[in-house]
């Protein structure tokens, strides 16, 4: 398999929040890099073209765009 990611991702298990206009969706961040992340949701989600990923315990906030999704996991790139 050819790796297409811009930066190596590291496995994590952190509670996160996807903030969108008018609300938020809880998630579990499964991996993280300087360029993006992947997060699991309790159900399938349709995310807008851009949103903010928050990891409150790390005081982490990044503007993102979805890159891929399957079932309940979404891969996102930082804008």
N, C-alpha and C positions, 0 to 999 in steps of 0.2 A: 504494500500500500504506500502511495506517495503522500508525504506530509505536505499540506498546503498552507499551514498556519504560519503567520509572520513571526510569531514568538512562541516558545515552548510553554505549554500550560502545566500548572502544578495542581495536583489533586487537593481539594479542600472540601470541607463539609460545614458550611456556614449559612445561617439564616439570612435571607435577603428580602428586599422589597423592590418590585418594579413599579415605579411611580409613573403614572400616565395622567393626562388631563382628566380631571374629575375623579381620580381615585388611585388605588394602589392594589397590587396583587402580591401576596406573599409567595416566596419561592425558596428553594434550597440551592445555593451555589455549589456546584460539584467540581468545577475546575476554573482556574483563573490564570491570566498572564498579563503582560503589559499591554497587549493588543485586544484582549477580549475575554469572554467567559462562557460557561455553559451552566444552565440552571434548570432544575426540575420544578414542575408545578403539580398541584394536586389533581388538576384536570387539564385537558387541552386548552390552550389559550391562543387567541389571535391578537398579536401585538401590533401597535401602530408602527409606521416607518421609523420613528425615533422615540425613545423613552429614557428614563433614568434608572440605573441600577444602584440601589443603596444597600450597603452592608454596615449597619449601624454600629456593631461592636468594634469595627475597624475605622469608623468615621470615614467610610469610603463612599464616594458618589461619582459615577461616570455616566455621561450621555452615551447611549448605545443605539445600534440598529440591529435588527434580527438578520442573521445570515442563513440559518437553516433551522428546521424544527422537525421533530418526529414524536408521535404520541404525546408525551408530556414534557419533553426536554427541548430547550431552545438554545442554540448557539448564537452568541451575539458578539459583534465587533464594537470596540469603543470608537466614538466619533472624534 
